[in-house]
Amino acid sequence: MGMTEKSNNGHVSLDDIIRNYPSFHRKPDGTPWFLGISGATLKAFAALIEPGMRTIETGAGFSSLAFVVQGAHHTAICPDD
């Protein structure tokens, strides 16, 4: 699948996510803080994910979107700080 095509979820592509760089994290003062991986790294990572894979990670953010967009059944464990 080309990275500009719709993803396996039928809604959002990796290019959409990279273009918009969503901010999942905030500094203590509430200012958005991007802690994600680069767009190139996200694409390389996403190329390893196949639809239907069962995946799990600690934390949630930019990389979590790659799992979902590529069609994985993904679980993100996000403990409180």
C-alpha positions in Angstrom: 0.0 0.0 0.0 1.3 3.4 -0.9 1.6 5.7 2.1 -0.7 8.3 0.5 -3.5 5.8 0.0 -6.2 5.2 2.6 -5.0 2.9 5.3 -6.4 -0.5 6.3 -8.8 1.3 8.7 -10.4 3.0 5.7 -10.1 6.5 7.2 -6.7 8.0 7.8 -3.4 7.5 6.1 0.1 7.8 7.6 0.7 10.9 5.5 -2.4 12.5 7.1 -1.0 11.8 10.6 2.5 13.0 9.7 1.1 16.1 8.1 -0.9 17.0 11.1 1.5 15.9 13.8 -1.0 15.4 16.6 0.1 16.4 20.1 -0.7 13.7 22.7 1.5 15.1 25.3 1.5 18.3 27.3 4.1 20.2 29.3 3.3 21.0 32.9 1.9 24.4 31.9 -0.5 22.7 29.4 1.4 23.7 26.3 1.3 20.9 23.6 4.6 18.9 23.4 5.4 16.6 20.5 7.4 13.7 21.8 6.8 11.4 18.8 9.1 9.8 16.3 9.9 11.4 12.9 7.7 10.8 9.9 10.4 8.8 8.2 10.8 6.6 11.2 7.0 6.2 11.5 6.8 5.0 7.9 9.7 2.5 8.3 8.1 1.2 11.5 4.6 1.0 9.8 6.0 -1.0 6.9 6.6 -3.9 9.4 3.0 -4.0 10.6 0.6 -6.3 8.8 -3.2 -6.1 9.0 -4.6 -8.4 11.8 -1.4 -8.5 13.8 -2.0 -8.4 17.6 0.3 -5.8 19.1 1.0 -4.3 22.5 3.1 -1.4 23.8 3.6 0.7 26.9 2.6 4.3 26.3 0.4 5.8 23.6 1.1 8.4 21.0 2.4 8.7 17.5 3.7 5.1 17.2 0.3 3.8 18.5 -1.4 5.4 15.5 0.9 3.4 13.1 -0.3 0.1 14.6 -4.0 1.1 14.2 -3.7 2.8 10.8 -1.9 -0.4 9.4 -4.8 -2.6 10.7 -3.3 -4.2 13.8 -5.4 -5.2 16.8 -3.4 -2.9 19.1 -3.3 -2.5 22.9 -1.6 0.4 24.5 -0.9 0.2 28.2 -0.7 3.7 29.7 0.0 3.7 33.4 -0.6 6.9 35.4 2.5 8.9 36.4 
